[in-house]
């Protein structure tokens, strides 16, 4: 009675793009063709060639190497952001949804307030208080991402908490925490996975936006957003400088969007 | 014989759950609904008691109150069983869709603490025995609920309740979601388990024929009131209330 799962075309394309991206990111962690801070004054704004696959930036640094490294930075920030948002969101959503009552009212109203601010604005406020830097951006975006997860998980718990199988678990004497995390939580996974993937996309874009504004990853370290920001002066003299980091952002987001889309359709 | 359950002048009200603003505007008590009205009955240990009534007459509310799921009520409920169990109407909602059957059946056994604690092998053994007892193949342990039929699921639900070592079971319309041949099988299974294990069963149904097969005594309920109760034979032969007569006529008994 083994079920055969037909994967949608979206899912396959998404998986391929994401797979390639992950390989590039891993490569960036292990090895880059050039040192990302090494400047070559003879190759300032050099066009793409076999030597420099994506050309060079205004300091003569290899863009391909910097893109690899930058993708890694963007990716880790996005993953950490989603992890903070999802873990806290699941905890808040699970408890408020399952128990309800005044705790639910209070936490959900706070949630609404946080939700009302655009995540970038919230992160800007956070960064202006605690200073710039990679880890502050992660913390700021992570907090901004909690409400959307909390809301989704809460809705799922409200749906499931009065199901007959939860009632019979209660009658069997299963403790509340076990009911929440072992009996109900796995059933929220399909919905949760989709929102994690969508959240990941938003996090990539938010990180790029933050670095573009100059409050994320600090130079000389690279991130896709900061590269995009530096490249805008040379948009006409060296269009490849802007094109490749931008393309990578698009591909990362597209890959995960297609994965999320295919995933929801499958469920 | 000793009673296992005594219910004395039980009254249950439902308050419509409204937002805070509406609650403040409204005077208290206005939106209450009287669901159970002075319900009193006893149930003997080892008895199968039928509870018959139309939809919305308060049968399930009574079951919930007995199981302690309905916290607010007036009156007395005395139940001589620490872990009452329930078999639900919809077999498609009563098993956790994300867990395998074996896991679901082991769950009550995992809850045993202290000296009653069972090892993994002991749990598996008890689950296997119980599967045989409810007439199912041991291979089903590796399947998910979605792969089982309604009748199989209801047997699993019964097995799960029995694995809690209970001696009091509420069966809330356990067969109304099943087709007729499967209904008969489940009824036979419940009667067999009743004989073998001596459990007391409160059998809720709207089907008078099924109740006739299952039960020793029967209660007829309407609009939250118990109209009559007594031996099944007597009630069916000599109905006291007009409503019971109506039900019997409709069922063609």
HADDOCK unambig.tbl for C-alpha pairs under 7 A between the chains (distance, minus, plus):
assign (segid A and resid 163 and name CA) (segid B and resid 93 and name CA) 6.45 0.50 0.50
assign (segid A and resid 164 and name CA) (segid B and resid 88 and name CA) 6.89 0.50 0.50
assign (segid A and resid 164 and name CA) (segid B and resid 93 and name CA) 5.60 0.50 0.50
assign (segid A and resid 164 and name CA) (segid B and resid 94 and name CA) 4.55 0.50 0.50
assign (segid A and resid 165 and name CA) (segid B and resid 93 and name CA) 6.34 0.50 0.50
assign (segid A and resid 165 and name CA) (segid B and resid 94 and name CA) 4.19 0.50 0.50
assign (segid A and resid 165 and name CA) (segid B and resid 95 and name CA) 5.03 0.50 0.50
assign (segid A and resid 165 and name CA) (segid B and resid 96 and name CA) 5.61 0.50 0.50
assign (segid A and resid 168 and name CA) (segid B and resid 86 and name CA) 6.98 0.50 0.50
assign (segid A and resid 171 and name CA) (segid B and resid 83 and name CA) 7.00 0.50 0.50
assign (segid A and resid 171 and name CA) (segid B and resid 85 and name CA) 6.14 0.50 0.50
assign (segid A and resid 172 and name CA) (segid B and resid 108 and name CA) 5.48 0.50 0.50
assign (segid A and resid 172 and name CA) (segid B and resid 164 and name CA) 6.23 0.50 0.50
assign (segid A and resid 173 and name CA) (segid B and resid 111 and name CA) 6.76 0.50 0.50
assign (segid A and resid 174 and name CA) (segid B and resid 111 and name CA) 6.43 0.50 0.50
assign (segid A and resid 186 and name CA) (segid B and resid 98 and name CA) 6.53 0.50 0.50
assign (segid A and resid 187 and name CA) (segid B and resid 98 and name CA) 6.03 0.50 0.50
